[in-house]
Structure formats: structure tokens, C-alpha cells
């Protein structure tokens, strides 16, 4: 059996309503109840006609679906459902991945959805898909995933130049988490960032001092440069007491993936990968409302 996900219109409204009703009826009772069970063929058909939706099929049988709806520069995912007997087979993940492709093709910045705190398994699923909680009101959670941007960096000079361009969007209180293998260019990029920010002192790898503060020589923010390579966990990162500097500085944490995310809900995550021909690929992932509407594609030269 092969799972296929496709973009559909109002002609599939009856099948989509069938999935919505069965999927949401199988969930635990919520207070207030989810309005999904109030959907009709007419209401779903109208939504599909205006913005489209996705269906997941196996052998021509629809087993999962969702509705798409533009929301500012984001695509909202609505009424995401999988038939009860078809769960835990990757159907929802396939729908989410296809929705991301549609959002990218249509020129949106990312995706957003509503979740319920009473359904921790569902919240965890979306977190594993790269969605982050950005707002909470009672049991209602807003979760967002902004699309990553990637580009090739043929030379070290290109890596340094990317750091210089990042200085144009980073400000006091911003966190940049760098990851990648040894020699991928993390410190080179930070050097470009520091030069463009106009900070004092030569930016070098802070491996042996763990953290180094470069004060601004202008009216801009300081640069806090951290190397988490030798840290044993988040407790040791907390011992550095970085939060005293975060509000006034741009903070860069090398080797920070899996450690530094607790420092700020809004952040940029940049991964550098070096190929055999020494060409780097930079993948920049924005996290949080701070980056909504910021043209990071221009920073990477992808837009």
C-alpha cells in the first residue's frame, strides 16, 4: 500500500467531512468542545473552494485530511484529522510535510495551527514536526513553524559575508544558535557578524574560556560569543549566567543545538554543513514570533 497526499478542492468535500467527523469524534471530550464536529459538506466545500486542502489516500481511500487557510504571511492548518484506525502510520506527518511544500510554493513564510493543551500527545507530535508554541490562552495553544532558508557558501569569504548580513537583522536580545561539524565555519561566520556589529576585540573561538563578551564600539548591542562544545548539559550553560547579558546583547552560541534553546523562545538556528569539495551549505531556521515578517531570504540571498 502506498500513501499519497494531494491538493484538492470542493469536489472532495464529502470525503474530507467524513474524516473530520470520525477523527474528532474519537478524541477525548474537551471543554470547551472543538467545533470541528459542526463542519458540514457546505462549510468544508466553501473552505476548499477558497483555499484548498489536502487529502491522504491509500488505494484510493481517503484516510486523512486538512484544510488550508491563509493567515497574514502564514498558512493556517485547520481540521487536521486521521481516521482512528489509520493513526501511527505516518499519515499526519505526510500531511504536514505536504502542507509545508504548499506553503513554500505559494510564497508564505510558514505555517500556524491551533492545538489544545489537554491533548499532550498531539502537542508533542507538532513539536516533533518543528512547530513551537507562540501563544497560549487557557487550553488553546497557537503553534507556528517558520520555513527555513538554505544557500551554498562556496568560500570562507561567503561565510563571513553571511555573518555580516545577519548583523543587519540581529539586535539586542537576539539569540543565534550555530551548529555544524568542526571546520564548518561557525567562528568565521561569527567574525563577520562581530565586524558588522562594530564590537571590540578579535572574535576567536572561545573554546577554552567558554564565553566571551565583545562590547560595542558604537551605539549597537554587545556581542556575547559562547562555545558550548565542552559543556556537559543545560545546567552548565545556566551556570554561565548568560541571561544577565541577553537583553542587551546579540548572543551567539556555537555547538548550541540541544542546549541553548532554553535561553530564548525566539531565536535563529543556523546549521553549517561542509561538503567534500569544501563548499558549505547554510540552513537558517527562524523560531518564534520575533522573526515573523523578517525577510531572512534576503539575508541568505534566496529571495
Secondary structure, DSSP 8 states (H G I E B T S, - for coil): --EEEEEE-GGGHHHHHHHHHHHHHTS---SS--GGGG--HHHHHHHHHHH-EEEEEETTEEEEEEEEEEETTEEEEEEEEE-GGGTTSSHHHHHHHHHHHHHHHTT-SEEEEEEETT-HHHHHHHHHTT-EEEEEETTEEEEEEE--EEEEE-SHHHHHHHHHHHTTT--TT-EEEEEESTTSSHHHHHHHHHHHHTBSS-----TTTSEEEE-BSSSS-EEEEEE-TT--SHHHHHHTTTHHHHTTEEEEEET-TTTGGGG-SSEEEEEEEE-TTS-EEEEEEEESGGGTT--HHHHHT--
